[in-house]
Amino acid sequence: MKVYITQQIPEITEKMLRELGHEVDVNQQNKILSKQELITVLKAKPYDGVVCLLTNTIDGEVFDAVPTAKIFANYAVGYNNIDVVEANKRGIIVTNTPGALTDAVAEHTVALIMSVARRVVESDKYLREGKFKGWEPLGFLGLDMKGKTVGILGAGRIGFRVGQILHKGFDMNVIYYDVKRNEMFEKDLDAKYFESLEELLKVSDIVSVHVPLLDSTKHLINKERLQMMKKTAYLVNTSRGPVVDETALVEALKNGVIAGAGLDVFENEPALAPDLADLSNIVITPHIASATVHARNEMATLVAQNIIDFLEGKVPANKVIA
Ligand code: NAD
């Protein structure tokens, strides 16, 4: 069978597929293929499967380019880049990589929370600029975590792990908002469920976003909801950029509506909203929350296993449903 991988990922995927005798082509240019470039490449061979990334838009036009490919295995847990409804209509299977990156993303989320609330990046810059003249009793005061409240939006795998680290490690109170209740939050983290997002925003010291990008979650955090947050609160988003209205966030950060923010994802990646990068009360990382050697290797293993299962006539464990 023939498989195409749209960008270099850990070699594990290629190795696992080749060991079973499959032919694997990998985009060797170290760049994201545009949709048109991807279509051109896929038209060249009757591929049976495609490994794609969150940076590839996969829709009807792409499926048309390679009608032989009946599986698109996303090298990510989020799959908002794929038109799953269209895939399902055509009998094409879409898979993702849940769980493989949960710890890595949760740990990065906590890193962002600590960085912004304890002003790590801002004070690092100050020091490097030679401004430090000795211990300052009132310099860089931030927020301590113990006893504070973290509001988790999206109580799934990553949200749970973030809540667990903050509750068990920092003695924080956890509250959560989701379309459905999650008993584990209540049992293991003593967390309170909020049916109302607005009510959760009003009482959280940290708001951490972990919902998937859907029509229902686009701009879930908008101007009005930012205004409901405490002036001393911090917003952290490691889910998908469009879940937060980035322009509204910049305004909120400029005007002291909230204390600060940490972002790993952006509304129009790789572009940033005007003025975002000039703010001192935000910590930004370039979509690296899953970037640990272990997580990326685990994702590569899962992606290969999903393809292998499919090619062997089994239903892949990580098949996603629209
Ligand atoms: P998950 O499916 O386990 O959890 C998502 C939770 O969001 C679920 O509990 C679901 O019920 C809830 N949800 C769905 N729609 C909602 C809505 N409208 N309002 C409130 N809650 C809603 O997923 P996960 O593994 O925890 O991953 C979460 C997201 O994190 C992914 O979808 C992906 O977009 C993002 N992610 C980002 C990175 C990164 O590199 N920054 C890495 C991995 C995942």
Residues whose N, C-alpha, C, O or C-beta is under 5 A from the ligand:
A	BS01	NAD	V77 G78 V105 G154 A155 G156 R157 I158 G159 Y177 D178 V179 K180 H210 V211 P212 L213 S216 T217 T238 S239 R240 D264 H287 I288 A289 S290
